[in-house]
Structure formats: C-alpha cells, structure tokens
Amino acid sequence: MSINDSGSDGADRRSHPRYSDRSPVYVGDGALARRCRLVDVSSGGARIFVGRGADLAPHVILVDPRTGLSHRAAVVWRSEIEAGVRFLEEGVRYRVMTCTGDLGWNTGRESYRQAS
C-alpha cells in the first residue's frame, strides 16, 4: 500500500471511505506511547500525524484519550511525519459516521467518530 491509494485514472482504490478527524490519539508499543493526531480515519485504518523522528514499531496500539479505548494496528506505510495504520481487530471500535444526521443531533462537524 502506498500513500497515494488512487490509480492512474485518479479513482480512489481504498476499500473503506475515510473521514477527516483531527482528534488526539496516543500511539505506542505497549511500553511507551507518544501523543499524536489523527488526520483521517475509516473502519479499516487511519492516517496519523506522528511528527519528525518518531520511531514506530511494526505493530502499535492506538489509545483514544477521551474514551480510553485501545485499538491494535499494523503500520502499513510511513512518511517523514505521518503513518498509515490498518486496524487488526474485526469490527474496530470506531464507528465512522458520514454526517451529523447519523447522530440524531447537530455537532457542527462534517464527520464524527464515536466509540462503540
């Protein structure tokens, strides 16, 4: 998998739609964790801003500081400042909603991620 998941025709080849999400997240290997920021998320994985010089193990644990829920993931690509991860659990605990109408109330956000 590469950073650019579109073909030469520009069509998106991802199997899960991604939604913008700028939430904080802790990324670690079970012993040490660093505070990072989600860039986008889907039911299959996420793109994370990790910053320059951040070392990541091939398998990481993402922890949502708001809920305390953790998610095992495999790092599938890495750039100088970002990483792409694939969630390892079946039915990841994040339910991605395409609009605030899915919530039944208006949050004023274009996309929303809810722990389930």
C-alpha distances in whole Angstrom, upper triangle without the diagonal:
4,7,8,7,10,12,15,17,16,15,13,10,10,12,14,15,15,19,20,21,23,24,24,23,23,21,22,22,25,27,27,25,24,25,22,21,19,17,16,16,15,17,13,12,13,13,15,18,19,21,21,22,20,20,17,17,14,16,18,20,20,24,25,28,30,30,29,27,24,20,19,15,12,11,7,7,10,13,16,17,14,12,9,10,11,14,16,19,20,21,20,23,22,23,22,24,24,28,31,33,31,32,36,37,36,34,33,29,27,25,25,24,26,27,28
4,5,6,9,11,13,16,14,14,12,11,11,14,15,16,15,18,19,20,21,23,24,22,23,21,22,23,26,28,27,25,24,24,21,20,18,16,15,16,16,18,15,13,13,12,14,16,17,19,19,20,19,19,17,18,16,17,19,21,21,24,25,28,30,30,30,28,25,22,20,17,14,12,8,6,9,10,14,15,12,11,9,11,12,16,18,21,23,23,22,25,23,24,22,25,24,28,30,33,31,33,36,36,35,33,32,29,26,24,25,24,27,28,29
4,6,9,12,14,16,13,14,12,11,11,14,15,15,13,16,16,17,18,20,21,20,21,19,21,23,26,28,26,24,22,22,18,17,15,13,13,14,15,17,15,13,12,9,12,13,15,16,17,18,18,18,17,18,17,18,19,21,20,23,24,26,28,29,28,27,24,21,20,17,15,12,9,7,8,8,12,12,10,9,8,11,13,16,19,22,23,23,22,24,22,23,21,23,22,25,28,31,29,31,34,34,33,30,29,26,23,22,23,22,25,26,28
4,6,8,10,12,10,11,9,9,10,13,14,14,13,16,16,18,20,22,23,23,25,23,25,26,29,31,30,27,26,25,21,20,17,15,14,15,16,18,16,15,14,12,15,16,18,19,20,22,21,22,21,22,20,21,22,24,23,26,26,29,30,31,31,29,27,24,23,20,18,15,12,10,12,12,15,15,13,12,11,14,15,19,21,24,25,25,23,26,23,24,21,23,22,25,28,30,29,31,34,34,33,31,29,26,23,22,24,23,26,28,29
4,7,10,11,9,9,6,6,6,10,11,12,12,15,16,19,20,23,24,23,25,23,25,26,29,32,30,28,27,26,23,21,18,15,14,14,14,16,14,13,13,12,16,18,20,22,23,24,23,24,22,23,20,21,22,24,22,26,26,29,30,30,30,28,26,23,22,19,17,15,12,11,14,14,18,18,15,14,11,13,14,17,19,22,22,22,21,24,22,22,20,21,20,23,27,28,27,29,32,33,32,30,29,25,22,21,23,22,25,26,28
4,7,8,5,5,4,5,8,11,13,13,13,16,17,20,23,25,27,26,28,27,29,30,33,36,34,31,30,29,26,24,21,18,16,17,16,18,17,16,16,15,19,20,23,24,25,27,27,27,25,26,24,25,26,27,26,29,29,32,33,33,34,31,29,26,26,22,21,19,16,15,17,17,21,21,18,17,15,17,17,20,23,25,25,25,24,26,24,24,21,23,21,24,27,29,28,30,33,34,32,31,30,26,23,22,24,24,27,29,30
4,5,5,6,7,7,10,13,16,16,17,20,21,24,26,29,31,30,32,30,32,33,36,38,37,35,33,33,29,27,24,21,20,20,19,21,19,19,20,19,22,24,26,28,28,30,29,30,28,29,26,27,28,30,29,32,32,35,36,37,37,34,33,29,28,25,23,22,18,17,19,20,23,23,21,20,18,20,20,23,25,28,27,27,27,30,27,27,25,26,24,27,31,32,31,34,36,37,36,34,33,30,26,25,28,28,31,32,33
4,5,8,10,11,14,17,19,19,20,22,24,27,29,31,33,33,35,33,35,36,39,41,40,37,36,35,31,30,27,24,22,23,23,25,23,23,23,22,25,26,28,29,30,31,31,32,30,31,29,30,31,33,32,35,35,38,39,40,40,38,36,33,32,28,26,25,21,20,21,21,24,25,23,23,21,23,23,27,29,31,31,31,30,33,31,31,28,29,27,30,33,34,34,36,39,40,38,37,35,32,29,28,30,31,34,35,37
4,6,9,10,14,17,19,18,19,22,23,27,29,32,34,34,36,34,37,38,41,43,41,39,37,36,33,30,28,24,23,24,23,25,23,24,24,23,26,27,30,31,32,34,34,34,33,34,31,32,33,35,33,36,36,39,39,40,41,38,37,34,33,30,28,27,23,22,24,24,27,27,25,25,23,25,25,28,30,32,31,31,31,33,31,30,27,28,25,28,31,32,32,35,37,38,36,36,34,31,27,27,30,30,33,35,36
4,6,9,12,15,16,15,16,18,19,23,25,28,30,30,33,31,34,35,38,40,39,36,34,33,29,27,24,21,19,20,20,22,21,21,20,19,23,24,27,28,29,31,31,32,30,31,29,30,31,32,30,33,33,36,36,37,37,35,34,31,31,27,26,24,21,20,22,21,24,24,22,22,20,22,22,25,28,30,29,29,28,30,28,27,24,24,22,25,28,29,29,32,34,35,33,32,30,27,24,23,26,27,30,32,33
4,6,9,12,13,12,14,17,19,22,25,27,29,29,32,30,33,34,37,40,38,35,34,33,29,27,23,20,18,19,17,19,19,19,19,19,22,24,27,29,30,32,31,32,30,31,28,29,30,31,29,32,31,34,35,35,36,33,32,29,29,26,25,24,20,20,22,22,25,25,22,22,19,21,21,23,26,27,26,26,26,28,25,24,21,22,20,23,26,27,27,29,32,33,31,31,29,26,22,22,24,25,28,30,31
4,6,9,10,9,11,13,16,19,21,24,26,26,28,27,29,31,33,36,35,32,31,29,26,23,20,17,15,15,14,16,15,15,15,15,19,21,24,26,27,29,28,29,27,28,25,26,26,27,25,28,28,31,31,31,32,30,28,25,25,22,21,20,17,17,19,20,23,23,20,19,16,17,17,19,22,24,23,22,22,24,22,21,18,19,17,20,24,25,24,27,29,30,29,28,27,24,20,19,21,21,25,26,27
4,6,9,10,12,15,17,20,23,25,27,26,28,26,28,29,32,35,34,31,30,30,26,24,21,18,16,15,14,15,13,14,15,16,19,22,24,26,28,29,28,28,26,26,23,24,24,26,25,27,27,31,31,31,32,29,27,24,23,20,19,18,15,16,18,20,23,23,20,18,15,16,15,18,20,22,21,21,20,23,21,21,19,20,19,22,26,27,25,28,31,32,31,30,29,26,22,21,22,22,25,26,27
4,5,7,9,12,15,17,20,22,24,23,25,23,25,26,29,32,31,28,27,27,23,21,18,16,13,12,10,11,9,10,12,13,17,19,22,24,26,28,26,26,23,24,21,21,21,22,21,24,24,27,28,27,28,25,24,20,20,17,16,16,13,14,17,18,22,21,18,16,13,13,12,14,16,18,17,17,17,20,18,17,15,17,16,20,23,24,23,25,28,29,28,27,27,23,20,18,19,19,21,22,23
4,7,9,13,16,18,21,23,24,23,25,24,26,26,28,32,31,29,28,28,25,23,19,18,14,12,9,10,8,10,13,15,18,21,24,27,29,30,28,27,24,24,22,21,21,22,21,24,24,27,27,27,27,24,23,19,19,17,16,17,15,16,19,21,25,24,20,18,14,14,12,13,15,16,15,14,15,18,16,16,14,16,16,19,22,23,21,24,27,28,28,27,27,24,21,18,19,18,20,21,21
4,6,10,13,15,18,19,21,20,23,22,24,25,27,30,29,27,26,25,22,20,16,15,12,9,6,6,6,8,10,13,16,20,22,25,27,29,27,27,24,24,22,20,20,20,19,21,21,24,24,23,24,21,20,17,18,16,16,17,15,17,19,21,24,23,19,17,13,13,11,12,14,15,14,12,12,15,13,12,10,12,12,16,19,20,18,20,23,25,24,23,24,20,17,15,15,14,17,18,18
4,7,10,13,16,18,20,20,23,22,25,27,28,31,30,27,26,25,22,19,15,13,10,8,6,8,9,10,11,12,16,19,22,24,27,29,27,27,25,26,24,22,22,22,20,21,20,24,23,23,25,22,21,19,20,18,18,18,17,18,20,21,24,22,19,17,14,14,13,14,17,18,17,15,14,16,13,12,9,10,9,13,16,18,16,18,21,22,22,21,21,17,14,12,13,13,16,18,18
4,7,9,13,14,17,17,20,19,22,24,26,29,28,24,23,21,18,15,11,10,6,5,5,8,9,9,8,9,12,15,18,21,24,26,24,25,22,23,22,21,20,20,17,19,18,21,21,21,22,20,19,17,18,16,17,17,16,16,18,19,21,19,16,15,12,12,12,13,17,18,17,16,14,15,12,12,8,10,9,13,15,18,16,18,21,22,20,19,19,15,12,10,11,11,14,16,18
4,6,10,12,15,16,19,19,23,25,27,29,28,24,23,20,17,14,10,9,5,5,6,10,12,11,9,10,12,15,18,21,24,26,24,25,23,25,24,23,21,20,17,18,17,19,19,19,21,19,19,18,20,18,19,19,18,18,19,20,22,19,16,16,14,14,15,15,19,19,19,17,15,15,12,11,8,8,7,10,12,15,14,15,19,19,17,15,15,11,9,6,8,9,12,15,17
4,7,9,13,14,17,18,22,25,26,29,26,23,21,18,15,11,8,6,4,7,9,13,14,12,10,10,11,12,16,18,21,24,22,24,22,24,24,23,21,20,17,18,16,18,17,19,21,20,20,18,20,19,20,19,19,18,19,19,20,17,15,15,14,15,16,17,21,21,22,20,17,17,13,13,10,11,10,11,13,16,16,17,20,19,17,15,14,10,8,7,8,9,13,16,19
4,6,9,11,14,16,19,22,24,26,24,20,18,15,12,9,6,5,5,7,10,13,14,12,9,9,10,11,14,17,20,23,21,22,21,23,23,22,19,18,14,15,12,14,14,15,17,16,17,16,18,17,19,18,19,19,19,19,20,17,14,15,14,14,16,16,20,20,21,19,16,15,12,12,10,11,11,13,13,17,16,16,19,18,17,14,13,10,9,7,7,8,11,13,17
4,7,9,13,15,18,22,23,25,22,18,16,13,10,6,5,5,7,9,13,16,17,14,11,10,9,9,12,14,18,21,19,21,20,22,23,22,19,18,14,14,12,13,13,15,17,17,17,17,19,18,20,19,20,19,18,18,19,15,13,14,15,16,18,18,21,22,24,22,18,18,14,16,13,15,15,16,16,20,19,19,22,20,18,15,14,11,12,10,10,10,13,15,19
4,6,10,13,16,20,21,22,20,16,14,11,9,6,5,8,9,10,13,16,17,14,12,11,10,10,13,15,19,21,18,20,19,21,22,21,18,16,12,11,8,9,9,12,13,14,14,15,17,17,19,19,21,20,19,20,20,16,15,15,15,16,17,17,20,20,22,20,17,15,13,14,13,15,16,17,16,20,19,18,21,20,18,15,15,12,13,11,10,9,11,13,16
4,7,10,13,17,18,19,16,13,10,7,6,4,6,9,11,12,16,17,18,15,12,12,9,10,11,13,17,18,16,18,17,19,21,19,16,14,10,9,7,7,9,11,12,13,13,14,16,16,19,18,20,20,19,19,19,15,14,14,15,15,18,17,20,20,23,21,18,16,14,17,16,18,20,20,20,24,23,21,24,23,22,18,19,16,17,15,14,12,14,14,18
4,6,10,13,14,16,13,10,8,6,5,5,7,10,12,12,15,16,16,13,11,11,9,10,10,13,16,17,14,16,14,16,17,15,12,10,6,6,5,6,9,10,10,10,10,11,13,13,15,15,18,18,17,18,18,15,13,13,14,13,15,14,17,17,20,19,15,14,13,16,16,18,20,22,22,25,23,22,26,25,24,20,21,18,19,17,15,12,14,13,16
4,7,10,11,12,10,6,5,4,6,8,10,13,15,14,17,18,18,15,13,13,10,11,10,13,16,16,13,13,12,14,16,14,10,8,6,5,7,7,11,12,10,11,9,10,12,12,15,14,18,18,17,18,18,15,14,13,14,13,16,15,17,17,21,20,16,16,15,18,19,22,24,25,25,28,27,25,29,28,27,24,25,22,23,21,18,16,17,15,18
4,7,9,10,8,5,5,6,7,9,10,13,15,14,17,18,17,13,12,12,9,10,8,12,14,14,10,10,8,10,12,10,6,6,5,7,9,11,14,14,12,12,10,10,10,10,11,11,14,15,14,16,16,14,12,11,12,11,13,13,14,16,19,20,16,16,16,19,20,23,25,27,27,30,28,27,31,30,30,27,27,24,25,22,20,17,18,17,20
4,6,7,5,4,6,9,10,13,14,17,18,18,20,20,19,16,15,15,12,13,11,14,16,14,11,10,7,8,10,9,5,5,7,8,12,13,16,16,14,13,10,11,10,10,11,11,15,16,15,17,17,16,14,13,14,12,14,14,15,16,20,21,18,18,18,22,23,26,28,30,30,34,31,30,34,34,33,30,31,28,28,26,24,21,21,19,22
4,6,6,7,10,13,14,16,17,20,21,20,21,21,19,17,17,17,15,16,14,17,18,16,12,10,8,6,9,7,5,6,9,11,15,16,19,19,16,15,12,11,9,10,11,11,15,17,16,19,19,18,17,14,15,13,15,14,14,16,20,21,18,19,20,24,25,28,30,33,33,36,34,33,36,36,36,33,34,31,31,28,26,23,23,21,23
4,6,7,11,14,15,18,19,22,23,21,23,22,21,19,19,20,18,19,17,19,21,19,16,14,11,10,12,10,8,7,10,10,14,15,18,17,14,14,10,11,10,12,13,15,18,20,20,22,23,21,20,18,18,16,17,16,15,16,20,21,18,18,20,24,25,29,31,33,34,36,34,33,36,36,36,33,35,32,32,29,27,24,23,21,22
4,7,11,14,16,19,21,24,25,24,26,26,24,22,21,22,19,20,17,19,20,18,15,13,12,11,14,12,10,10,12,13,16,16,20,20,16,16,14,15,14,15,16,17,21,22,21,23,23,22,21,19,21,19,20,19,19,20,24,25,22,22,23,27,28,32,34,36,36,39,37,35,39,39,38,35,37,34,35,32,29,26,26,23,25
4,7,10,13,16,18,21,23,23,25,25,24,21,20,20,17,17,14,16,17,15,12,11,10,11,14,13,10,10,11,12,15,15,19,19,16,16,14,15,14,15,16,16,20,20,19,21,20,19,18,17,19,18,20,19,20,21,25,26,22,22,23,26,27,31,33,35,35,38,36,34,38,37,37,33,35,32,33,30,28,25,25,23,25
4,7,9,13,15,18,20,19,22,22,22,19,17,17,14,14,11,13,15,14,11,10,10,11,14,12,9,8,9,9,12,12,16,16,13,14,12,13,13,14,15,15,18,19,17,19,18,16,16,15,17,15,18,17,18,20,23,24,20,20,20,24,24,27,29,31,31,34,32,31,35,34,33,30,31,28,29,26,24,22,22,20,23
4,6,10,13,16,18,18,21,23,22,18,16,15,12,11,8,10,12,12,9,10,10,12,15,14,11,11,10,10,12,12,15,17,15,16,14,15,15,15,16,15,18,18,16,17,16,13,13,13,16,15,18,18,20,21,25,25,21,21,20,24,24,27,28,30,30,33,32,31,34,33,32,28,29,26,27,25,23,21,22,21,24
4,7,10,13,16,17,20,21,21,18,15,14,10,10,8,10,13,13,11,13,12,15,17,16,13,12,10,9,10,9,13,15,13,15,14,15,16,16,17,16,19,19,17,17,16,13,13,13,16,16,18,18,20,22,25,24,20,20,19,22,22,24,26,27,27,30,29,28,31,30,28,25,25,23,24,22,20,18,19,19,22
4,7,10,12,14,17,19,19,15,12,11,7,6,5,8,11,13,10,12,12,15,16,16,13,12,10,10,10,11,14,16,15,15,14,14,15,15,16,14,17,16,14,14,14,10,10,10,13,13,16,16,19,21,24,23,19,19,17,20,19,22,23,25,25,28,27,26,30,28,27,23,24,21,21,19,18,16,18,18,21
4,6,9,11,15,17,17,14,10,9,6,5,7,9,13,15,13,15,14,17,18,17,14,14,11,11,10,11,13,15,15,15,15,15,16,15,17,15,17,16,15,15,15,11,10,11,12,13,16,16,19,21,23,22,18,18,15,18,17,19,20,21,21,25,24,23,27,25,24,20,20,17,18,16,15,14,16,17,20
4,6,7,11,14,14,11,7,6,4,6,9,12,15,17,15,17,15,17,18,17,14,13,10,11,10,12,13,15,15,15,14,13,15,14,15,14,15,15,14,15,15,12,9,10,10,11,13,14,17,18,20,19,15,15,13,15,13,16,16,18,19,22,21,21,24,23,22,19,19,15,15,13,12,11,14,15,18
4,7,11,14,14,11,7,5,5,6,10,12,15,18,16,18,17,19,19,19,17,17,13,15,14,16,17,18,19,18,17,16,18,16,17,15,15,14,14,13,15,11,9,10,10,11,14,15,19,20,22,20,17,18,15,16,14,15,16,17,19,22,21,21,25,24,22,19,18,15,14,12,13,12,16,17,20
4,7,11,11,9,6,5,7,10,13,15,19,21,19,20,18,20,20,19,17,17,14,15,14,17,17,18,19,18,17,15,17,15,16,15,15,14,15,15,17,14,11,11,10,11,12,13,17,18,19,18,15,15,12,13,10,12,12,15,16,20,18,19,22,22,21,18,18,14,12,10,11,10,14,15,18
4,7,8,6,4,6,9,12,15,18,21,23,20,21,18,20,19,17,16,15,12,14,13,16,16,16,17,15,15,13,14,12,14,14,14,15,16,17,19,17,13,12,10,10,10,10,14,15,16,14,11,12,9,10,8,10,11,14,16,19,17,18,21,21,20,18,18,15,13,10,10,8,11,13,15
4,5,5,6,9,12,15,18,21,24,25,23,23,20,21,20,18,17,16,14,16,15,18,18,18,19,16,15,13,14,13,14,15,14,16,17,19,22,20,16,14,11,10,9,9,13,13,13,11,9,11,8,8,6,9,10,14,16,18,16,17,21,21,21,19,20,16,14,11,11,9,12,13,14
4,6,8,12,14,18,20,24,26,28,25,25,21,21,20,18,17,16,14,16,15,19,19,17,18,15,14,12,13,12,14,15,15,17,19,22,24,22,19,16,13,11,9,8,11,10,10,8,6,8,7,7,7,10,12,15,17,19,16,17,21,22,22,21,22,18,17,13,12,10,11,12,12
4,7,11,13,17,19,22,25,26,23,22,19,19,17,15,15,15,13,16,16,20,20,19,19,16,15,11,12,10,11,12,12,14,17,19,22,21,17,14,11,9,6,6,8,9,9,9,7,11,10,10,10,14,15,18,21,22,19,21,24,26,26,24,25,21,20,16,16,13,15,14,15
4,7,10,14,15,19,21,22,19,19,16,16,14,13,12,12,11,14,14,18,19,18,18,15,13,10,10,8,9,10,10,11,14,16,19,17,13,11,7,5,4,5,9,10,11,11,9,11,10,12,11,14,16,19,21,23,21,22,25,26,26,24,24,20,19,16,15,13,15,14,16
4,6,10,12,15,18,19,17,17,15,16,15,14,12,12,10,13,13,16,17,17,17,15,14,11,12,9,10,10,10,11,12,14,16,14,10,8,6,5,7,8,12,13,15,14,11,13,11,13,11,14,15,18,20,23,21,21,25,25,24,22,22,18,17,14,14,12,14,15,17
4,7,9,12,15,17,15,16,13,15,15,14,13,14,12,14,14,17,19,19,19,18,16,14,14,11,12,10,10,9,10,11,13,11,7,6,4,6,9,11,15,17,18,18,15,16,14,16,14,17,17,20,22,25,23,24,27,27,26,23,23,19,18,15,15,14,17,18,20
4,6,9,12,14,12,13,12,14,14,14,12,12,10,12,13,15,17,18,18,17,15,14,14,12,12,10,12,11,10,10,12,9,5,5,6,8,11,13,16,18,20,20,16,17,15,17,16,19,19,21,23,26,25,25,28,28,26,23,23,19,19,16,16,15,17,18,21
4,6,9,12,10,12,12,15,16,16,14,15,13,14,14,16,18,20,19,19,18,17,17,15,15,13,14,12,10,10,10,6,4,7,9,11,15,16,19,21,24,23,20,20,18,21,19,21,22,23,25,28,27,27,30,29,27,24,24,20,20,18,18,17,20,20,24
4,7,9,6,9,9,13,14,15,12,13,12,14,15,16,18,20,19,19,17,16,17,15,15,12,14,12,10,9,9,6,5,7,10,12,15,17,19,22,25,25,21,21,20,23,22,24,25,27,28,31,30,30,33,32,30,27,27,23,23,21,21,20,22,22,25
4,7,6,10,11,15,17,18,16,17,16,17,18,18,21,23,22,23,21,20,20,18,18,15,17,14,11,10,7,4,7,9,13,15,19,21,23,26,28,28,25,25,23,26,25,27,28,29,30,34,33,32,36,34,32,29,28,25,25,24,24,23,25,25,28
4,6,9,11,15,17,19,17,19,18,20,21,22,25,27,26,26,24,23,22,20,19,16,17,15,11,9,6,5,8,11,15,17,21,23,25,28,31,31,28,28,27,29,28,30,31,33,34,37,36,36,39,38,36,33,32,29,29,27,27,26,29,29,32
4,6,10,13,15,17,16,18,18,20,22,23,26,28,26,26,24,23,22,20,19,15,17,15,11,10,7,8,10,12,16,17,21,23,25,28,31,31,28,29,28,31,30,33,33,35,36,40,38,38,42,40,39,35,35,32,31,30,30,28,30,30,33
4,6,10,13,14,13,15,15,17,19,19,23,24,22,22,20,19,18,16,16,13,15,13,10,10,9,8,9,10,13,15,18,20,22,24,27,28,25,26,25,28,27,30,31,33,34,37,36,35,39,38,36,33,33,30,30,28,27,25,27,26,29
4,7,10,12,11,13,14,17,19,20,24,25,23,22,19,18,17,15,14,11,14,13,10,11,10,11,11,10,13,14,17,19,20,23,26,27,24,25,25,28,28,31,32,34,35,39,37,37,40,40,38,35,35,32,32,29,29,26,28,27,29
4,6,8,7,10,12,15,17,19,22,23,20,20,16,15,13,11,10,8,11,11,9,11,12,11,11,9,11,11,14,15,16,19,22,24,21,22,22,25,25,28,30,32,33,36,34,34,38,37,37,33,34,30,30,27,26,24,25,24,26
4,5,6,10,12,15,18,20,24,23,21,20,16,14,12,10,9,8,11,12,11,14,15,15,14,11,12,11,13,14,14,17,21,23,20,22,22,25,26,29,31,34,35,38,35,35,39,39,38,35,36,32,32,29,28,25,26,25,26
4,7,10,13,16,19,22,25,24,22,20,16,14,11,9,6,5,8,10,10,14,16,16,14,11,11,9,11,12,12,16,19,21,19,21,21,24,25,28,30,33,34,37,34,35,38,39,38,35,36,32,32,29,28,25,26,24,26
4,7,10,13,17,19,22,21,19,17,13,11,7,6,4,6,9,12,13,16,18,17,15,12,11,9,9,10,9,12,16,18,15,17,18,22,22,26,28,31,32,35,32,32,36,36,36,33,34,31,30,27,25,22,23,21,22
4,7,10,13,15,18,18,15,14,10,8,6,5,6,7,11,13,13,16,17,16,14,11,11,9,10,10,10,12,16,17,14,16,16,20,21,24,26,29,30,33,30,30,33,34,33,30,32,28,28,25,23,20,21,19,20
4,6,10,12,15,14,12,10,6,5,5,6,9,10,14,16,16,19,20,18,16,13,13,10,11,9,10,11,15,16,13,13,14,18,19,22,25,27,28,30,28,27,31,31,31,28,30,26,26,23,21,18,18,16,17
4,7,9,12,12,10,8,5,5,6,7,10,11,14,16,16,18,19,17,14,12,12,10,11,9,11,12,15,15,11,11,11,15,16,19,22,24,24,27,25,24,28,28,27,24,26,23,23,20,18,14,15,13,15
4,6,9,8,6,6,4,6,9,11,14,15,18,19,19,21,22,19,17,15,15,13,14,12,14,14,17,16,13,11,11,15,16,19,22,24,23,26,24,23,26,26,26,23,25,22,23,20,17,14,13,11,14
4,5,6,5,6,6,9,12,13,17,17,20,21,21,22,23,20,18,17,17,15,16,14,16,15,18,16,13,11,10,13,14,17,20,21,20,23,21,20,23,22,22,19,21,18,20,17,14,11,10,9,12
4,6,5,8,9,12,15,16,20,20,23,24,23,24,24,21,19,19,19,18,19,17,19,19,21,20,16,14,13,16,17,20,22,23,22,25,23,21,24,23,23,20,21,19,21,19,16,13,13,11,15
4,6,8,11,14,17,19,22,23,25,26,26,27,27,24,22,21,21,20,21,19,21,20,22,20,17,14,13,15,16,18,20,21,19,22,20,18,21,20,20,17,19,17,19,17,14,12,10,10,13
4,5,9,12,15,17,21,22,25,26,26,28,29,25,23,22,22,20,20,17,19,17,19,17,14,11,11,13,15,17,20,21,19,22,20,18,20,20,21,18,21,19,21,18,14,11,9,7,10
4,6,10,13,16,19,21,24,25,25,27,28,25,23,21,21,19,19,17,18,16,19,17,14,12,12,15,17,20,23,24,23,25,23,21,24,24,24,22,24,22,24,21,17,14,12,10,12
4,7,10,13,17,19,21,23,24,26,27,24,22,20,19,16,16,13,14,13,15,14,11,8,9,13,15,18,21,22,22,24,22,20,23,23,24,22,24,22,23,19,16,13,11,8,9
4,7,10,13,15,18,20,21,23,25,22,20,17,17,14,14,11,11,10,13,13,10,9,10,14,16,19,22,24,24,26,24,22,26,26,27,24,26,24,24,21,18,14,13,10,12
4,6,10,12,15,17,19,21,23,21,18,15,14,11,10,7,8,7,11,11,7,8,9,13,15,18,21,23,24,26,23,23,26,27,27,25,27,24,24,20,18,14,13,11,12
4,7,10,13,16,17,20,22,20,18,14,13,9,9,6,6,7,10,12,9,11,12,16,17,21,23,26,27,29,26,26,30,30,31,28,30,27,26,23,21,17,17,15,15
4,7,9,12,14,17,19,18,15,11,10,6,5,4,5,8,11,13,10,12,13,16,17,20,22,25,27,29,26,26,30,31,31,28,30,26,25,22,20,17,18,16,17
4,6,9,11,15,17,17,14,10,8,5,5,7,7,10,13,15,13,16,16,19,19,23,25,28,29,32,29,29,33,34,34,31,32,28,27,24,23,20,21,20,21
4,6,7,11,14,13,11,7,6,4,7,9,10,14,17,18,16,18,18,20,20,24,25,28,30,32,30,30,34,34,34,31,32,28,27,24,23,21,22,21,23
4,7,11,14,14,11,8,6,5,7,10,12,15,17,19,17,20,19,21,20,24,24,28,30,32,30,31,35,35,34,32,32,28,27,24,24,22,24,23,25
4,7,10,11,9,6,5,7,10,13,15,18,20,22,19,22,21,23,22,25,25,28,30,33,31,32,36,36,35,32,32,28,26,24,24,23,25,25,27
4,7,8,6,4,6,9,12,15,17,21,23,24,21,23,22,24,23,26,26,29,31,34,32,33,37,36,35,32,32,28,27,25,25,23,26,26,28
4,6,5,6,9,12,15,18,21,24,26,27,24,26,24,26,25,27,27,30,32,35,33,34,38,37,35,32,31,28,27,25,26,24,27,28,30
4,6,8,12,15,18,21,23,27,29,30,27,28,26,29,27,29,29,32,33,36,35,36,39,38,36,33,32,29,28,27,27,26,29,29,32
4,7,11,14,17,20,22,25,28,28,25,26,24,26,24,27,27,29,30,33,33,33,36,35,33,30,29,25,25,23,24,23,26,26,29
4,7,10,14,16,19,22,24,24,21,22,20,22,21,23,23,26,27,31,29,30,33,32,31,28,27,23,22,21,21,20,23,23,26
4,7,10,13,15,18,21,21,18,20,18,21,19,22,23,25,27,30,29,29,33,32,31,28,28,24,23,21,21,19,22,22,24
4,7,10,13,16,18,18,16,18,16,18,17,20,21,23,25,28,26,27,31,31,30,27,27,23,22,19,19,17,20,20,22
4,6,9,12,14,15,12,15,14,16,16,19,20,23,25,28,26,26,30,30,30,27,28,24,23,19,19,17,18,18,20
4,6,9,11,12,10,13,13,15,15,18,20,23,25,27,25,25,29,30,30,28,28,25,23,20,19,16,18,17,18
4,6,8,9,7,10,10,13,13,17,19,22,24,26,23,24,27,28,28,26,27,24,23,19,18,15,16,14,15
4,7,9,8,11,12,15,16,20,22,25,27,29,25,26,30,31,31,29,31,27,26,23,21,18,18,16,16
4,6,5,8,11,13,15,19,21,24,25,27,24,24,27,29,30,28,30,27,26,22,20,17,16,14,13
4,6,9,11,12,15,18,20,23,25,26,22,23,26,28,29,28,30,27,26,22,20,17,16,14,13
4,6,8,9,11,14,17,20,21,22,19,19,23,24,26,25,27,24,23,19,17,14,13,12,10
4,5,8,10,13,16,19,20,22,18,19,22,23,24,23,25,22,21,17,15,12,11,9,9
4,6,10,13,16,18,18,20,17,16,20,21,22,21,23,20,20,16,13,10,8,6,5
4,6,9,13,15,15,17,14,14,18,19,19,17,19,17,16,13,10,6,6,5,6
4,6,10,12,13,14,11,11,15,16,17,16,18,15,15,11,9,6,6,6,7
4,7,9,11,12,10,11,14,15,16,14,16,13,11,8,6,5,7,9,10
4,6,7,9,6,8,11,12,13,12,13,11,9,6,6,6,8,11,12
4,7,8,7,10,13,13,13,13,13,10,8,5,7,9,11,15,16
4,5,6,8,10,10,9,10,10,8,6,5,7,10,12,16,17
4,5,5,7,7,6,6,7,7,7,7,7,10,11,15,16
4,5,5,6,7,9,10,10,10,10,10,13,13,17,17
4,6,8,9,11,13,12,11,10,9,11,11,14,14
4,5,8,9,11,11,12,10,9,10,9,12,13
4,7,10,12,13,14,13,12,14,13,16,16
4,6,9,11,13,13,12,14,13,16,17
4,6,8,10,11,11,14,14,17,19
4,5,9,9,9,12,12,16,18
4,7,9,10,13,15,18,21
4,6,7,10,13,16,19
4,7,10,13,17,19
4,7,10,14,16
4,7,10,13
4,7,10
4,6
4
